Amino acid sequence: MKYRPLVLAALMTSAAISGCTQSPEPSSVSTGADTPSKYKDKLDLKLFLAVAGGANDANLPQGDKDFVKKAIEQKFNVSLNVQFMPIGADRTNKTNLLVASGDVPDLFISTGTDSQKYILDNVVADMTPFINPQTMPNYFKWVSEVELKRYAVENTFKRAPIPFARNVYRSYYIRKDWLDKLNLKVPANYDEMMNAMRAFTNNDPDGNSKKDTFGFSTVGNGNTVSTDFPQYLKHGLVGAFMVENNKLTDVSTDLRMEGVLNDIKAMIKEGIVDPDWFLSKGTAYLDKAAQGKVGVIASGERAVAFDSNPTSLQNKTKALFPNARWVPFHPYASAGVWTENLPNDAFLFSKATAEKSPEKIKRIVDIVDWLCGEEGFLLTHYGVEGKHYTKNGKQVTLKPEAIDKEIVTQGNFLAIYGSLVAAEPEVLGLEVIDPRMTDNDRAILKTIKGYKLLPSIGTNVAPPQGFNLADFRTKMREYHVKILFDEQDASNWPKYREELMTKYRGGDMLKTYEDQMRAAGVIK
């Protein structure tokens, strides 16, 4: 799930560095490359990596400052040519250009949807000879064989999911200091949430004697009715897809969207919503909240309100309003706030490389599996032991100053290498202690992890051949927006939905998805 659009980062190609011995460090420091490589032949590998979220400003440092690159090159006897761009339209276009030119990277990352196109175009390799629990034992600690099987498309094994995040950090956040001023409690249900947002709009919560605050804001990008609006949950629509009564529900095209859109229209008419929300992009809604103009927002970012996150909403707001305090809440905490995660982004191998130089793919498999294990995971997420963290058994204690100085200010480059494995150390039985975290930060995490999640649809699904999913969703969003801003109410939604199901083949899409779910044993 993505909660805000990504900004294009510069494309970085790192030059290969020499395989010289690392400068002496204290005996406790290890990059996992202290012994000679067991691999006899040196191979040149081309990787095209991608990350989402807050790493859109990441880049790769040169030389020994990139200790991950050096460790991989020494340990696996390879020379790495690494390119990086954040997931997004520009990255898809770049990948398409590489494919069209025949310069397909040995390994590259793709969205789940885009990967289907590369499989149909026959430019990626069959993974059967390379990936299994024997060749990648660490990988299968993150992804089960059942999940891998259900991730297949076009009846082939030509893509594999990146080890994905199981935790969901989606929550609403509210200005607790505003609630206190207005003698209100943290909302526990939908009606209390709406009443708090009304009070924030009408009752001068900041005490400046001006009517210049709003209850709620989100991002519309000029074309989307965000699922941040609580009316989706009010009408029983959670996540992107749901399984109800042994049938698939596509949330955004469900008939219940009529009620959702009517209620959002009423909310906007009442003046509770920041009027700039629809054209807002990126983090603009968070910026407005930090400026003291909005009292409730939604976010899926783990540290959005942490004291220990220097760029958090909490700290940006406190810079202007020292008594400000954002706290998490959810009106549907016990009913279900979202659905469990499924695999999303995929890694793929070049078909040409697999056919001409299968030893390169085998070497990449070894590297990826190492990244999924404790040694590679720690190096690519936290840095060098003894330098950036200390380790006592399974307990890892970070050294924030060293991390900031040698990693963050050097391009935050671990966000690139770490993108191949989700940042969830508990999968490996590790406990990570960040001394910057406050009691308030830990309380936020405890609250969010206590929310109920509904089951996912159980398997990844792919649209039927010839079906243009992008065009379908574009038309769907056009109808949502038309109802919201141009029509008196949402009574035309059933008619628009019928057109989406027939003319735009939404019915074919749902049937194909259900067939795939039935084949996977998710529904009967």
ChimeraX attribute file (.defattr): number of C-alpha atoms within 10 A of each C-alpha:
attribute: neighborCount
match mode: 1-to-1
recipient: residues
	/A:1	11
	/A:2	10
	/A:3	18
	/A:4	19
	/A:5	15
	/A:6	21
	/A:7	19
	/A:8	15
	/A:9	17
	/A:10	14
	/A:11	17
	/A:12	16
	/A:13	17
	/A:14	18
	/A:15	13
	/A:16	17
	/A:17	15
	/A:18	12
	/A:19	14
	/A:20	9
	/A:21	12
	/A:22	14
	/A:23	6
	/A:24	7
	/A:25	10
	/A:26	9
	/A:27	8
	/A:28	11
	/A:29	16
	/A:30	17
	/A:31	20
	/A:32	18
	/A:33	18
	/A:34	13
	/A:35	9
	/A:36	11
	/A:37	16
	/A:38	10
	/A:39	13
	/A:40	8
	/A:41	10
	/A:42	14
	/A:43	17
	/A:44	13
	/A:45	19
	/A:46	20
	/A:47	19
	/A:48	22
	/A:49	23
	/A:50	26
	/A:51	22
	/A:52	18
	/A:53	16
	/A:54	13
	/A:55	21
	/A:56	21
	/A:57	16
	/A:58	24
	/A:59	23
	/A:60	23
	/A:61	19
	/A:62	15
	/A:63	14
	/A:64	15
	/A:65	14
	/A:66	19
	/A:67	22
	/A:68	22
	/A:69	25
	/A:70	24
	/A:71	21
	/A:72	21
	/A:73	24
	/A:74	25
	/A:75	20
	/A:76	21
	/A:77	20
	/A:78	23
	/A:79	21
	/A:80	20
	/A:81	17
	/A:82	23
	/A:83	20
	/A:84	25
	/A:85	27
	/A:86	25
	/A:87	23
	/A:88	17
	/A:89	12
	/A:90	15
	/A:91	21
	/A:92	17
	/A:93	11
	/A:94	13
	/A:95	21
	/A:96	17
	/A:97	13
	/A:98	13
	/A:99	17
	/A:100	11
	/A:101	9
	/A:102	12
	/A:103	14
	/A:104	23
	/A:105	25
	/A:106	23
	/A:107	21
	/A:108	21
	/A:109	30
	/A:110	25
	/A:111	16
	/A:112	21
	/A:113	16
	/A:114	15
	/A:115	21
	/A:116	21
	/A:117	13
	/A:118	20
	/A:119	20
	/A:120	12
	/A:121	10
	/A:122	13
	/A:123	19
	/A:124	25
	/A:125	24
	/A:126	20
	/A:127	18
	/A:128	11
	/A:129	13
	/A:130	18
	/A:131	19
	/A:132	14
	/A:133	12
	/A:134	9
	/A:135	15
	/A:136	19
	/A:137	15
	/A:138	19
	/A:139	22
	/A:140	19
	/A:141	15
	/A:142	22
	/A:143	16
	/A:144	13
	/A:145	13
	/A:146	10
	/A:147	19
	/A:148	18
	/A:149	16
	/A:150	19
	/A:151	25
	/A:152	19
	/A:153	20
	/A:154	12
	/A:155	7
	/A:156	14
	/A:157	18
	/A:158	26
	/A:159	27
	/A:160	24
	/A:161	24
	/A:162	23
	/A:163	24
	/A:164	20
	/A:165	17
	/A:166	15
	/A:167	15
	/A:168	20
	/A:169	20
	/A:170	21
	/A:171	27
	/A:172	20
	/A:173	21
	/A:174	27
	/A:175	25
	/A:176	20
	/A:177	18
	/A:178	24
	/A:179	19
	/A:180	12
	/A:181	13
	/A:182	16
	/A:183	8
	/A:184	15
	/A:185	13
	/A:186	19
	/A:187	18
	/A:188	13
	/A:189	14
	/A:190	16
	/A:191	12
	/A:192	15
	/A:193	21
	/A:194	17
	/A:195	15
	/A:196	27
	/A:197	26
	/A:198	19
	/A:199	21
	/A:200	27
	/A:201	24
	/A:202	17
	/A:203	18
	/A:204	18
	/A:205	25
	/A:206	20
	/A:207	10
	/A:208	8
	/A:209	9
	/A:210	11
	/A:211	15
	/A:212	16
	/A:213	24
	/A:214	25
	/A:215	26
	/A:216	30
	/A:217	27
	/A:218	32
	/A:219	27
	/A:220	21
	/A:221	16
	/A:222	13
	/A:223	15
	/A:224	17
	/A:225	21
	/A:226	15
	/A:227	20
	/A:228	20
	/A:229	20
	/A:230	23
	/A:231	19
	/A:232	22
	/A:233	20
	/A:234	17
	/A:235	14
	/A:236	13
	/A:237	24
	/A:238	22
	/A:239	21
	/A:240	16
	/A:241	17
	/A:242	22
	/A:243	17
	/A:244	10
	/A:245	8
	/A:246	12
	/A:247	16
	/A:248	17
	/A:249	20
	/A:250	18
	/A:251	18
	/A:252	22
	/A:253	22
	/A:254	14
	/A:255	16
	/A:256	16
	/A:257	21
	/A:258	20
	/A:259	18
	/A:260	21
	/A:261	23
	/A:262	17
	/A:263	21
	/A:264	18
	/A:265	18
	/A:266	13
	/A:267	18
	/A:268	15
	/A:269	10
	/A:270	11
	/A:271	16
	/A:272	24
	/A:273	23
	/A:274	22
	/A:275	13
	/A:276	16
	/A:277	20
	/A:278	18
	/A:279	14
	/A:280	17
	/A:281	17
	/A:282	16
	/A:283	15
	/A:284	17
	/A:285	23
	/A:286	24
	/A:287	15
	/A:288	20
	/A:289	27
	/A:290	23
	/A:291	16
	/A:292	20
	/A:293	23
	/A:294	27
	/A:295	28
	/A:296	26
	/A:297	22
	/A:298	25
	/A:299	20
	/A:300	15
	/A:301	16
	/A:302	16
	/A:303	20
	/A:304	22
	/A:305	25
	/A:306	25
	/A:307	20
	/A:308	18
	/A:309	16
	/A:310	13
	/A:311	14
	/A:312	18
	/A:313	24
	/A:314	25
	/A:315	22
	/A:316	20
	/A:317	24
	/A:318	18
	/A:319	13
	/A:320	12
	/A:321	15
	/A:322	11
	/A:323	11
	/A:324	19
	/A:325	19
	/A:326	25
	/A:327	21
	/A:328	22
	/A:329	22
	/A:330	25
	/A:331	21
	/A:332	18
	/A:333	19
	/A:334	11
	/A:335	14
	/A:336	19
	/A:337	25
	/A:338	25
	/A:339	18
	/A:340	17
	/A:341	19
	/A:342	19
	/A:343	20
	/A:344	18
	/A:345	22
	/A:346	23
	/A:347	21
	/A:348	24
	/A:349	26
	/A:350	23
	/A:351	22
	/A:352	17
	/A:353	19
	/A:354	20
	/A:355	12
	/A:356	9
	/A:357	13
	/A:358	15
	/A:359	14
	/A:360	21
	/A:361	23
	/A:362	16
	/A:363	18
	/A:364	21
	/A:365	19
	/A:366	18
	/A:367	18
	/A:368	18
	/A:369	20
	/A:370	19
	/A:371	23
	/A:372	28
	/A:373	20
	/A:374	16
	/A:375	15
	/A:376	23
	/A:377	23
	/A:378	22
	/A:379	23
	/A:380	25
	/A:381	21
	/A:382	23
	/A:383	24
	/A:384	21
	/A:385	23
	/A:386	17
	/A:387	18
	/A:388	21
	/A:389	22
	/A:390	18
	/A:391	15
	/A:392	8
	/A:393	8
	/A:394	14
	/A:395	13
	/A:396	19
	/A:397	19
	/A:398	22
	/A:399	20
	/A:400	16
	/A:401	11
	/A:402	14
	/A:403	19
	/A:404	13
	/A:405	12
	/A:406	17
	/A:407	22
	/A:408	16
	/A:409	12
	/A:410	18
	/A:411	17
	/A:412	20
	/A:413	24
	/A:414	23
	/A:415	26
	/A:416	25
	/A:417	22
	/A:418	23
	/A:419	20
	/A:420	24
	/A:421	24
	/A:422	18
	/A:423	20
	/A:424	19
	/A:425	17
	/A:426	10
	/A:427	16
	/A:428	15
	/A:429	11
	/A:430	16
	/A:431	17
	/A:432	18
	/A:433	14
	/A:434	14
	/A:435	11
	/A:436	14
	/A:437	14
	/A:438	13
	/A:439	11
	/A:440	14
	/A:441	19
	/A:442	11
	/A:443	14
	/A:444	22
	/A:445	16
	/A:446	11
	/A:447	16
	/A:448	21
	/A:449	16
	/A:450	11
	/A:451	21
	/A:452	17
	/A:453	20
	/A:454	17
	/A:455	14
	/A:456	17
	/A:457	23
	/A:458	19
	/A:459	23
	/A:460	21
	/A:461	21
	/A:462	19
	/A:463	19
	/A:464	16
	/A:465	12
	/A:466	6
	/A:467	15
	/A:468	13
	/A:469	17
	/A:470	10
	/A:471	11
	/A:472	18
	/A:473	16
	/A:474	13
	/A:475	16
	/A:476	21
	/A:477	17
	/A:478	15
	/A:479	19
	/A:480	23
	/A:481	19
	/A:482	13
	/A:483	21
	/A:484	20
	/A:485	11
	/A:486	10
	/A:487	12
	/A:488	11
	/A:489	17
	/A:490	20
	/A:491	14
	/A:492	13
	/A:493	21
	/A:494	16
	/A:495	11
	/A:496	16
	/A:497	21
	/A:498	16
	/A:499	16
	/A:500	19
	/A:501	17
	/A:502	11
	/A:503	11
	/A:504	20
	/A:505	17
	/A:506	23
	/A:507	15
	/A:508	15
	/A:509	22
	/A:510	19
	/A:511	15
	/A:512	17
	/A:513	19
	/A:514	22
	/A:515	16
	/A:516	20
	/A:517	21
	/A:518	15
	/A:519	13
	/A:520	18
	/A:521	12
	/A:522	15
	/A:523	18
	/A:524	11
